[in-house]
């Protein structure tokens, strides 16, 4: 979780990442931020985030992202 929060803070340190529940729905993460985030997550966690995983439900909160990362690491 610490690595995820570090990556998110590098993207935008003005967002209260752990409190937000609608990062995508409320447009706190724009398309460039999402692309950057996906690339960083793939590198940091040695995972592949396929197009089918790129849905708001997986990116609306830190908890959702962490669940996705954990699930993809188990594959």
HTML snippet that shows the backbone in 3Dmol.js (N, CA, C, O; Angstrom):
<script src="https://3Dmol.org/build/3Dmol-min.js"></script>
<div id="view" style="width:600px;height:400px;position:relative"></div>
<script>
const pdb = `
ATOM      1  N   UNK A   1       0.823  -1.189   0.000  1.00  0.00           N
ATOM      2  CA  UNK A   1       0.000   0.000   0.000  1.00  0.00           C
ATOM      3  C   UNK A   1       0.872   1.261   0.000  1.00  0.00           C
ATOM      4  O   UNK A   1       0.535   2.260  -0.636  1.00  0.00           O
ATOM      5  N   UNK A   2       1.983   1.201   0.712  1.00  0.00           N
ATOM      6  CA  UNK A   2       2.878   2.355   0.795  1.00  0.00           C
ATOM      7  C   UNK A   2       3.426   2.745  -0.574  1.00  0.00           C
ATOM      8  O   UNK A   2       3.504   3.929  -0.903  1.00  0.00           O
ATOM      9  N   UNK A   3       3.804   1.752  -1.368  1.00  0.00           N
ATOM     10  CA  UNK A   3       4.320   2.015  -2.711  1.00  0.00           C
ATOM     11  C   UNK A   3       3.237   2.639  -3.579  1.00  0.00           C
ATOM     12  O   UNK A   3       3.507   3.573  -4.334  1.00  0.00           O
ATOM     13  N   UNK A   4       2.023   2.135  -3.477  1.00  0.00           N
ATOM     14  CA  UNK A   4       0.901   2.683  -4.242  1.00  0.00           C
ATOM     15  C   UNK A   4       0.684   4.149  -3.887  1.00  0.00           C
ATOM     16  O   UNK A   4       0.534   4.984  -4.779  1.00  0.00           O
ATOM     17  N   UNK A   5       0.665   4.469  -2.608  1.00  0.00           N
ATOM     18  CA  UNK A   5       0.464   5.857  -2.183  1.00  0.00           C
ATOM     19  C   UNK A   5       1.606   6.758  -2.629  1.00  0.00           C
ATOM     20  O   UNK A   5       1.380   7.918  -2.972  1.00  0.00           O
ATOM     21  N   UNK A   6       2.817   6.243  -2.629  1.00  0.00           N
ATOM     22  CA  UNK A   6       3.960   7.022  -3.099  1.00  0.00           C
ATOM     23  C   UNK A   6       3.798   7.360  -4.583  1.00  0.00           C
ATOM     24  O   UNK A   6       4.040   8.495  -4.994  1.00  0.00           O
ATOM     25  N   UNK A   7       3.390   6.381  -5.377  1.00  0.00           N
ATOM     26  CA  UNK A   7       3.170   6.598  -6.809  1.00  0.00           C
ATOM     27  C   UNK A   7       2.069   7.628  -7.022  1.00  0.00           C
ATOM     28  O   UNK A   7       2.218   8.539  -7.836  1.00  0.00           O
ATOM     29  N   UNK A   8       0.971   7.490  -6.297  1.00  0.00           N
ATOM     30  CA  UNK A   8      -0.147   8.420  -6.446  1.00  0.00           C
ATOM     31  C   UNK A   8       0.253   9.839  -6.049  1.00  0.00           C
ATOM     32  O   UNK A   8      -0.145  10.799  -6.708  1.00  0.00           O
ATOM     33  N   UNK A   9       1.028   9.981  -4.990  1.00  0.00           N
ATOM     34  CA  UNK A   9       1.473  11.305  -4.564  1.00  0.00           C
ATOM     35  C   UNK A   9       2.440  11.944  -5.559  1.00  0.00           C
ATOM     36  O   UNK A   9       2.505  13.168  -5.668  1.00  0.00           O
ATOM     37  N   UNK A  10       3.189  11.113  -6.282  1.00  0.00           N
ATOM     38  CA  UNK A  10       4.064  11.640  -7.332  1.00  0.00           C
ATOM     39  C   UNK A  10       3.239  12.184  -8.491  1.00  0.00           C
ATOM     40  O   UNK A  10       3.637  13.149  -9.143  1.00  0.00           O
ATOM     41  N   UNK A  11       2.098  11.568  -8.744  1.00  0.00           N
ATOM     42  CA  UNK A  11       1.214  12.023  -9.822  1.00  0.00           C
ATOM     43  C   UNK A  11       0.539  13.330  -9.430  1.00  0.00           C
ATOM     44  O   UNK A  11       0.474  14.260 -10.232  1.00  0.00           O
ATOM     45  N   UNK A  12       0.031  13.406  -8.189  1.00  0.00           N
ATOM     46  CA  UNK A  12      -0.618  14.631  -7.705  1.00  0.00           C
ATOM     47  C   UNK A  12      -0.644  14.596  -6.186  1.00  0.00           C
ATOM     48  O   UNK A  12      -1.404  13.836  -5.586  1.00  0.00           O
ATOM     49  N   UNK A  13       0.191  15.424  -5.569  1.00  0.00           N
ATOM     50  CA  UNK A  13       0.264  15.413  -4.106  1.00  0.00           C
ATOM     51  C   UNK A  13      -0.808  16.285  -3.448  1.00  0.00           C
ATOM     52  O   UNK A  13      -0.811  16.449  -2.228  1.00  0.00           O
ATOM     53  N   UNK A  14      -1.710  16.840  -4.246  1.00  0.00           N
ATOM     54  CA  UNK A  14      -2.776  17.667  -3.717  1.00  0.00           C
ATOM     55  C   UNK A  14      -4.078  16.916  -3.487  1.00  0.00           C
ATOM     56  O   UNK A  14      -5.068  17.510  -3.060  1.00  0.00           O
ATOM     57  N   UNK A  15      -4.088  15.632  -3.762  1.00  0.00           N
ATOM     58  CA  UNK A  15      -5.301  14.821  -3.595  1.00  0.00           C
ATOM     59  C   UNK A  15      -5.167  13.988  -2.320  1.00  0.00           C
ATOM     60  O   UNK A  15      -4.116  13.404  -2.060  1.00  0.00           O
ATOM     61  N   UNK A  16      -6.225  13.940  -1.542  1.00  0.00           N
ATOM     62  CA  UNK A  16      -6.264  13.098  -0.338  1.00  0.00           C
ATOM     63  C   UNK A  16      -6.618  11.680  -0.791  1.00  0.00           C
ATOM     64  O   UNK A  16      -7.760  11.241  -0.656  1.00  0.00           O
ATOM     65  N   UNK A  17      -5.644  10.987  -1.319  1.00  0.00           N
ATOM     66  CA  UNK A  17      -5.847   9.701  -1.977  1.00  0.00           C
ATOM     67  C   UNK A  17      -6.610   8.692  -1.125  1.00  0.00           C
ATOM     68  O   UNK A  17      -7.503   8.011  -1.628  1.00  0.00           O
ATOM     69  N   UNK A  18      -6.274   8.587   0.144  1.00  0.00           N
ATOM     70  CA  UNK A  18      -6.891   7.562   0.986  1.00  0.00           C
ATOM     71  C   UNK A  18      -8.350   7.875   1.318  1.00  0.00           C
ATOM     72  O   UNK A  18      -9.093   6.978   1.716  1.00  0.00           O
ATOM     73  N   UNK A  19      -8.762   9.106   1.166  1.00  0.00           N
ATOM     74  CA  UNK A  19     -10.139   9.500   1.493  1.00  0.00           C
ATOM     75  C   UNK A  19     -11.068   9.451   0.293  1.00  0.00           C
ATOM     76  O   UNK A  19     -12.269   9.232   0.456  1.00  0.00           O
ATOM     77  N   UNK A  20     -10.543   9.651  -0.905  1.00  0.00           N
ATOM     78  CA  UNK A  20     -11.378   9.738  -2.102  1.00  0.00           C
ATOM     79  C   UNK A  20     -11.922   8.371  -2.507  1.00  0.00           C
ATOM     80  O   UNK A  20     -11.210   7.367  -2.465  1.00  0.00           O
ATOM     81  N   UNK A  21     -13.189   8.349  -2.900  1.00  0.00           N
ATOM     82  CA  UNK A  21     -13.849   7.117  -3.322  1.00  0.00           C
ATOM     83  C   UNK A  21     -14.321   7.170  -4.774  1.00  0.00           C
ATOM     84  O   UNK A  21     -14.833   6.184  -5.305  1.00  0.00           O
ATOM     85  N   UNK A  22     -14.143   8.333  -5.412  1.00  0.00           N
ATOM     86  CA  UNK A  22     -14.602   8.509  -6.794  1.00  0.00           C
ATOM     87  C   UNK A  22     -13.540   9.244  -7.610  1.00  0.00           C
ATOM     88  O   UNK A  22     -13.819  10.271  -8.230  1.00  0.00           O
ATOM     89  N   UNK A  23     -12.345   8.717  -7.601  1.00  0.00           N
ATOM     90  CA  UNK A  23     -11.237   9.370  -8.296  1.00  0.00           C
ATOM     91  C   UNK A  23     -11.507   9.534  -9.787  1.00  0.00           C
ATOM     92  O   UNK A  23     -11.178  10.567 -10.371  1.00  0.00           O
ATOM     93  N   UNK A  24     -12.095   8.532 -10.392  1.00  0.00           N
ATOM     94  CA  UNK A  24     -12.411   8.590 -11.822  1.00  0.00           C
ATOM     95  C   UNK A  24     -13.727   9.336 -12.031  1.00  0.00           C
ATOM     96  O   UNK A  24     -13.808  10.252 -12.849  1.00  0.00           O
ATOM     97  N   UNK A  25     -14.749   8.939 -11.289  1.00  0.00           N
ATOM     98  CA  UNK A  25     -16.073   9.531 -11.460  1.00  0.00           C
ATOM     99  C   UNK A  25     -16.079  11.041 -11.226  1.00  0.00           C
ATOM    100  O   UNK A  25     -16.808  11.771 -11.897  1.00  0.00           O
ATOM    101  N   UNK A  26     -15.267  11.511 -10.273  1.00  0.00           N
ATOM    102  CA  UNK A  26     -15.187  12.943  -9.984  1.00  0.00           C
ATOM    103  C   UNK A  26     -14.079  13.642 -10.771  1.00  0.00           C
ATOM    104  O   UNK A  26     -13.789  14.814 -10.532  1.00  0.00           O
ATOM    105  N   UNK A  27     -13.464  12.929 -11.701  1.00  0.00           N
ATOM    106  CA  UNK A  27     -12.434  13.472 -12.599  1.00  0.00           C
ATOM    107  C   UNK A  27     -11.202  14.009 -11.862  1.00  0.00           C
ATOM    108  O   UNK A  27     -10.568  14.962 -12.315  1.00  0.00           O
ATOM    109  N   UNK A  28     -10.873  13.397 -10.734  1.00  0.00           N
ATOM    110  CA  UNK A  28      -9.651  13.774 -10.029  1.00  0.00           C
ATOM    111  C   UNK A  28      -8.430  13.206 -10.736  1.00  0.00           C
ATOM    112  O   UNK A  28      -7.343  13.782 -10.685  1.00  0.00           O
ATOM    113  N   UNK A  29      -8.621  12.076 -11.393  1.00  0.00           N
ATOM    114  CA  UNK A  29      -7.576  11.497 -12.244  1.00  0.00           C
ATOM    115  C   UNK A  29      -7.991  11.705 -13.689  1.00  0.00           C
ATOM    116  O   UNK A  29      -9.029  11.203 -14.121  1.00  0.00           O
ATOM    117  N   UNK A  30      -7.184  12.442 -14.437  1.00  0.00           N
ATOM    118  CA  UNK A  30      -7.504  12.637 -15.850  1.00  0.00           C
ATOM    119  C   UNK A  30      -6.853  11.528 -16.676  1.00  0.00           C
ATOM    120  O   UNK A  30      -6.156  10.670 -16.136  1.00  0.00           O
ATOM    121  N   UNK A  31      -7.083  11.553 -17.970  1.00  0.00           N
ATOM    122  CA  UNK A  31      -6.588  10.471 -18.828  1.00  0.00           C
ATOM    123  C   UNK A  31      -5.063  10.366 -18.791  1.00  0.00           C
ATOM    124  O   UNK A  31      -4.525   9.258 -18.783  1.00  0.00           O
ATOM    125  N   UNK A  32      -4.368  11.487 -18.767  1.00  0.00           N
ATOM    126  CA  UNK A  32      -2.906  11.447 -18.691  1.00  0.00           C
ATOM    127  C   UNK A  32      -2.468  10.847 -17.356  1.00  0.00           C
ATOM    128  O   UNK A  32      -1.531  10.049 -17.313  1.00  0.00           O
ATOM    129  N   UNK A  33      -3.135  11.224 -16.274  1.00  0.00           N
ATOM    130  CA  UNK A  33      -2.813  10.677 -14.960  1.00  0.00           C
ATOM    131  C   UNK A  33      -3.032   9.182 -14.901  1.00  0.00           C
ATOM    132  O   UNK A  33      -2.247   8.457 -14.290  1.00  0.00           O
ATOM    133  N   UNK A  34      -4.088   8.721 -15.529  1.00  0.00           N
ATOM    134  CA  UNK A  34      -4.388   7.285 -15.535  1.00  0.00           C
ATOM    135  C   UNK A  34      -3.339   6.510 -16.319  1.00  0.00           C
ATOM    136  O   UNK A  34      -2.887   5.451 -15.885  1.00  0.00           O
ATOM    137  N   UNK A  35      -2.956   7.038 -17.467  1.00  0.00           N
ATOM    138  CA  UNK A  35      -1.929   6.378 -18.280  1.00  0.00           C
ATOM    139  C   UNK A  35      -0.610   6.318 -17.516  1.00  0.00           C
ATOM    140  O   UNK A  35       0.064   5.288 -17.503  1.00  0.00           O
ATOM    141  N   UNK A  36      -0.253   7.420 -16.887  1.00  0.00           N
ATOM    142  CA  UNK A  36       0.964   7.459 -16.071  1.00  0.00           C
ATOM    143  C   UNK A  36       0.869   6.466 -14.926  1.00  0.00           C
ATOM    144  O   UNK A  36       1.814   5.722 -14.661  1.00  0.00           O
ATOM    145  N   UNK A  37      -0.268   6.454 -14.252  1.00  0.00           N
ATOM    146  CA  UNK A  37      -0.484   5.557 -13.124  1.00  0.00           C
ATOM    147  C   UNK A  37      -0.358   4.098 -13.543  1.00  0.00           C
ATOM    148  O   UNK A  37       0.314   3.319 -12.867  1.00  0.00           O
ATOM    149  N   UNK A  38      -0.983   3.726 -14.627  1.00  0.00           N
ATOM    150  CA  UNK A  38      -0.936   2.339 -15.091  1.00  0.00           C
ATOM    151  C   UNK A  38       0.502   1.920 -15.378  1.00  0.00           C
ATOM    152  O   UNK A  38       0.925   0.833 -14.984  1.00  0.00           O
ATOM    153  N   UNK A  39       1.233   2.761 -16.048  1.00  0.00           N
ATOM    154  CA  UNK A  39       2.632   2.460 -16.350  1.00  0.00           C
ATOM    155  C   UNK A  39       3.450   2.288 -15.072  1.00  0.00           C
ATOM    156  O   UNK A  39       4.238   1.350 -14.954  1.00  0.00           O
ATOM    157  N   UNK A  40       3.260   3.187 -14.128  1.00  0.00           N
ATOM    158  CA  UNK A  40       3.992   3.111 -12.859  1.00  0.00           C
ATOM    159  C   UNK A  40       3.620   1.865 -12.060  1.00  0.00           C
ATOM    160  O   UNK A  40       4.487   1.214 -11.478  1.00  0.00           O
ATOM    161  N   UNK A  41       2.331   1.538 -12.036  1.00  0.00           N
ATOM    162  CA  UNK A  41       1.887   0.347 -11.299  1.00  0.00           C
ATOM    163  C   UNK A  41       2.456  -0.921 -11.911  1.00  0.00           C
ATOM    164  O   UNK A  41       2.902  -1.815 -11.192  1.00  0.00           O
ATOM    165  N   UNK A  42       2.444  -1.003 -13.236  1.00  0.00           N
ATOM    166  CA  UNK A  42       2.980  -2.191 -13.905  1.00  0.00           C
ATOM    167  C   UNK A  42       4.452  -2.388 -13.569  1.00  0.00           C
ATOM    168  O   UNK A  42       4.892  -3.511 -13.325  1.00  0.00           O
ATOM    169  N   UNK A  43       5.206  -1.305 -13.555  1.00  0.00           N
ATOM    170  CA  UNK A  43       6.632  -1.389 -13.256  1.00  0.00           C
ATOM    171  C   UNK A  43       6.873  -1.706 -11.782  1.00  0.00           C
ATOM    172  O   UNK A  43       7.640  -2.613 -11.458  1.00  0.00           O
ATOM    173  N   UNK A  44       6.228  -0.969 -10.900  1.00  0.00           N
ATOM    174  CA  UNK A  44       6.475  -1.115  -9.465  1.00  0.00           C
ATOM    175  C   UNK A  44       6.032  -2.465  -8.915  1.00  0.00           C
ATOM    176  O   UNK A  44       6.675  -3.013  -8.019  1.00  0.00           O
ATOM    177  N   UNK A  45       4.937  -3.004  -9.444  1.00  0.00           N
ATOM    178  CA  UNK A  45       4.373  -4.231  -8.885  1.00  0.00           C
ATOM    179  C   UNK A  45       4.562  -5.447  -9.792  1.00  0.00           C
ATOM    180  O   UNK A  45       4.072  -6.534  -9.484  1.00  0.00           O
ATOM    181  N   UNK A  46       5.272  -5.266 -10.912  1.00  0.00           N
ATOM    182  CA  UNK A  46       5.542  -6.354 -11.856  1.00  0.00           C
ATOM    183  C   UNK A  46       4.244  -7.058 -12.258  1.00  0.00           C
ATOM    184  O   UNK A  46       4.106  -8.276 -12.142  1.00  0.00           O
ATOM    185  N   UNK A  47       3.301  -6.242 -12.736  1.00  0.00           N
ATOM    186  CA  UNK A  47       2.002  -6.751 -13.189  1.00  0.00           C
ATOM    187  C   UNK A  47       1.725  -6.214 -14.591  1.00  0.00           C
ATOM    188  O   UNK A  47       2.398  -5.299 -15.066  1.00  0.00           O
ATOM    189  N   UNK A  48       0.727  -6.797 -15.235  1.00  0.00           N
ATOM    190  CA  UNK A  48       0.247  -6.295 -16.512  1.00  0.00           C
ATOM    191  C   UNK A  48      -1.224  -5.950 -16.336  1.00  0.00           C
ATOM    192  O   UNK A  48      -2.045  -6.798 -15.985  1.00  0.00           O
ATOM    193  N   UNK A  49      -1.538  -4.679 -16.590  1.00  0.00           N
ATOM    194  CA  UNK A  49      -2.922  -4.221 -16.478  1.00  0.00           C
ATOM    195  C   UNK A  49      -3.483  -4.170 -17.892  1.00  0.00           C
ATOM    196  O   UNK A  49      -3.186  -3.262 -18.668  1.00  0.00           O
ATOM    197  N   UNK A  50      -4.296  -5.164 -18.203  1.00  0.00           N
ATOM    198  CA  UNK A  50      -4.882  -5.260 -19.542  1.00  0.00           C
ATOM    199  C   UNK A  50      -6.072  -4.317 -19.658  1.00  0.00           C
ATOM    200  O   UNK A  50      -6.584  -3.811 -18.659  1.00  0.00           O
ATOM    201  N   UNK A  51      -6.497  -4.092 -20.886  1.00  0.00           N
ATOM    202  CA  UNK A  51      -7.599  -3.166 -21.156  1.00  0.00           C
ATOM    203  C   UNK A  51      -8.858  -3.517 -20.361  1.00  0.00           C
ATOM    204  O   UNK A  51      -9.577  -2.621 -19.920  1.00  0.00           O
ATOM    205  N   UNK A  52      -9.125  -4.784 -20.178  1.00  0.00           N
ATOM    206  CA  UNK A  52     -10.322  -5.208 -19.445  1.00  0.00           C
ATOM    207  C   UNK A  52     -10.297  -4.756 -17.984  1.00  0.00           C
ATOM    208  O   UNK A  52     -11.348  -4.633 -17.353  1.00  0.00           O
ATOM    209  N   UNK A  53      -9.107  -4.510 -17.449  1.00  0.00           N
ATOM    210  CA  UNK A  53      -8.958  -4.052 -16.059  1.00  0.00           C
ATOM    211  C   UNK A  53      -9.100  -2.531 -15.937  1.00  0.00           C
ATOM    212  O   UNK A  53      -9.259  -2.009 -14.834  1.00  0.00           O
ATOM    213  N   UNK A  54      -9.042  -1.835 -17.050  1.00  0.00           N
ATOM    214  CA  UNK A  54      -9.054  -0.374 -17.040  1.00  0.00           C
ATOM    215  C   UNK A  54     -10.482   0.159 -16.997  1.00  0.00           C
ATOM    216  O   UNK A  54     -10.969   0.782 -17.941  1.00  0.00           O
ATOM    217  N   UNK A  55     -11.134  -0.108 -15.868  1.00  0.00           N
ATOM    218  CA  UNK A  55     -12.501   0.338 -15.641  1.00  0.00           C
ATOM    219  C   UNK A  55     -12.534   1.186 -14.370  1.00  0.00           C
ATOM    220  O   UNK A  55     -11.709   0.987 -13.478  1.00  0.00           O
ATOM    221  N   UNK A  56     -13.466   2.119 -14.274  1.00  0.00           N
ATOM    222  CA  UNK A  56     -13.529   2.983 -13.091  1.00  0.00           C
ATOM    223  C   UNK A  56     -13.552   2.223 -11.767  1.00  0.00           C
ATOM    224  O   UNK A  56     -12.957   2.675 -10.789  1.00  0.00           O
ATOM    225  N   UNK A  57     -14.219   1.095 -11.725  1.00  0.00           N
ATOM    226  CA  UNK A  57     -14.310   0.329 -10.477  1.00  0.00           C
ATOM    227  C   UNK A  57     -12.939  -0.046  -9.920  1.00  0.00           C
ATOM    228  O   UNK A  57     -12.786  -0.184  -8.707  1.00  0.00           O
ATOM    229  N   UNK A  58     -11.947  -0.212 -10.783  1.00  0.00           N
ATOM    230  CA  UNK A  58     -10.598  -0.577 -10.340  1.00  0.00           C
ATOM    231  C   UNK A  58      -9.733   0.626  -9.984  1.00  0.00           C
ATOM    232  O   UNK A  58      -8.646   0.457  -9.431  1.00  0.00           O
ATOM    233  N   UNK A  59     -10.195   1.835 -10.289  1.00  0.00           N
ATOM    234  CA  UNK A  59      -9.366   3.023 -10.090  1.00  0.00           C
ATOM    235  C   UNK A  59     -10.050   4.144  -9.309  1.00  0.00           C
ATOM    236  O   UNK A  59      -9.462   5.214  -9.148  1.00  0.00           O
ATOM    237  N   UNK A  60     -11.265   3.933  -8.821  1.00  0.00           N
ATOM    238  CA  UNK A  60     -11.993   4.990  -8.119  1.00  0.00           C
ATOM    239  C   UNK A  60     -11.460   5.258  -6.715  1.00  0.00           C
ATOM    240  O   UNK A  60     -11.702   6.329  -6.158  1.00  0.00           O
ATOM    241  N   UNK A  61     -10.740   4.302  -6.138  1.00  0.00           N
ATOM    242  CA  UNK A  61     -10.198   4.502  -4.794  1.00  0.00           C
ATOM    243  C   UNK A  61      -8.874   3.763  -4.648  1.00  0.00           C
ATOM    244  O   UNK A  61      -8.544   2.873  -5.433  1.00  0.00           O
ATOM    245  N   UNK A  62      -8.133   4.154  -3.634  1.00  0.00           N
ATOM    246  CA  UNK A  62      -6.869   3.477  -3.346  1.00  0.00           C
ATOM    247  C   UNK A  62      -7.134   2.006  -3.008  1.00  0.00           C
ATOM    248  O   UNK A  62      -6.391   1.122  -3.434  1.00  0.00           O
ATOM    249  N   UNK A  63      -8.189   1.757  -2.247  1.00  0.00           N
ATOM    250  CA  UNK A  63      -8.511   0.373  -1.870  1.00  0.00           C
ATOM    251  C   UNK A  63      -8.807  -0.470  -3.107  1.00  0.00           C
ATOM    252  O   UNK A  63      -8.371  -1.618  -3.196  1.00  0.00           O
ATOM    253  N   UNK A  64      -9.546   0.094  -4.058  1.00  0.00           N
ATOM    254  CA  UNK A  64      -9.865  -0.644  -5.288  1.00  0.00           C
ATOM    255  C   UNK A  64      -8.600  -0.932  -6.089  1.00  0.00           C
ATOM    256  O   UNK A  64      -8.431  -2.030  -6.618  1.00  0.00           O
ATOM    257  N   UNK A  65      -7.718   0.051  -6.177  1.00  0.00           N
ATOM    258  CA  UNK A  65      -6.456  -0.156  -6.903  1.00  0.00           C
ATOM    259  C   UNK A  65      -5.631  -1.235  -6.223  1.00  0.00           C
ATOM    260  O   UNK A  65      -5.054  -2.092  -6.892  1.00  0.00           O
ATOM    261  N   UNK A  66      -5.573  -1.197  -4.901  1.00  0.00           N
ATOM    262  CA  UNK A  66      -4.784  -2.173  -4.170  1.00  0.00           C
ATOM    263  C   UNK A  66      -5.343  -3.583  -4.351  1.00  0.00           C
ATOM    264  O   UNK A  66      -4.583  -4.541  -4.496  1.00  0.00           O
ATOM    265  N   UNK A  67      -6.670  -3.709  -4.341  1.00  0.00           N
ATOM    266  CA  UNK A  67      -7.290  -5.027  -4.592  1.00  0.00           C
ATOM    267  C   UNK A  67      -6.933  -5.533  -5.990  1.00  0.00           C
ATOM    268  O   UNK A  67      -6.618  -6.711  -6.159  1.00  0.00           O
ATOM    269  N   UNK A  68      -6.979  -4.659  -6.983  1.00  0.00           N
ATOM    270  CA  UNK A  68      -6.639  -5.044  -8.348  1.00  0.00           C
ATOM    271  C   UNK A  68      -5.174  -5.484  -8.418  1.00  0.00           C
ATOM    272  O   UNK A  68      -4.862  -6.518  -9.009  1.00  0.00           O
ATOM    273  N   UNK A  69      -4.294  -4.713  -7.825  1.00  0.00           N
ATOM    274  CA  UNK A  69      -2.864  -5.042  -7.834  1.00  0.00           C
ATOM    275  C   UNK A  69      -2.633  -6.408  -7.195  1.00  0.00           C
ATOM    276  O   UNK A  69      -1.919  -7.246  -7.746  1.00  0.00           O
ATOM    277  N   UNK A  70      -3.229  -6.623  -6.053  1.00  0.00           N
ATOM    278  CA  UNK A  70      -3.071  -7.898  -5.334  1.00  0.00           C
ATOM    279  C   UNK A  70      -3.567  -9.058  -6.182  1.00  0.00           C
ATOM    280  O   UNK A  70      -2.916 -10.098  -6.276  1.00  0.00           O
ATOM    281  N   UNK A  71      -4.737  -8.865  -6.802  1.00  0.00           N
ATOM    282  CA  UNK A  71      -5.308  -9.925  -7.641  1.00  0.00           C
ATOM    283  C   UNK A  71      -4.405 -10.211  -8.836  1.00  0.00           C
ATOM    284  O   UNK A  71      -4.201 -11.373  -9.187  1.00  0.00           O
ATOM    285  N   UNK A  72      -3.861  -9.174  -9.466  1.00  0.00           N
ATOM    286  CA  UNK A  72      -3.005  -9.376 -10.636  1.00  0.00           C
ATOM    287  C   UNK A  72      -1.657  -9.991 -10.271  1.00  0.00           C
ATOM    288  O   UNK A  72      -1.060 -10.700 -11.081  1.00  0.00           O
ATOM    289  N   UNK A  73      -1.181  -9.728  -9.072  1.00  0.00           N
ATOM    290  CA  UNK A  73       0.083 -10.343  -8.625  1.00  0.00           C
ATOM    291  C   UNK A  73      -0.075 -11.836  -8.381  1.00  0.00           C
ATOM    292  O   UNK A  73       0.900 -12.584  -8.450  1.00  0.00           O
ATOM    293  N   UNK A  74      -1.282 -12.270  -8.100  1.00  0.00           N
ATOM    294  CA  UNK A  74      -1.526 -13.686  -7.819  1.00  0.00           C
ATOM    295  C   UNK A  74      -1.585 -14.525  -9.081  1.00  0.00           C
ATOM    296  O   UNK A  74      -1.547 -15.754  -9.017  1.00  0.00           O
ATOM    297  N   UNK A  75      -1.677 -13.877 -10.212  1.00  0.00           N
ATOM    298  CA  UNK A  75      -1.766 -14.631 -11.494  1.00  0.00           C
ATOM    299  C   UNK A  75      -0.434 -15.146 -11.920  1.00  0.00           C
ATOM    300  O   UNK A  75      -0.327 -15.793 -12.961  1.00  0.00           O
TER     301      UNK A  75
END
`;
const viewer = $3Dmol.createViewer("view");
viewer.addModel(pdb, "pdb");
viewer.setStyle({}, {cartoon: {color: "spectrum"}});
viewer.zoomTo();
viewer.render();
</script>
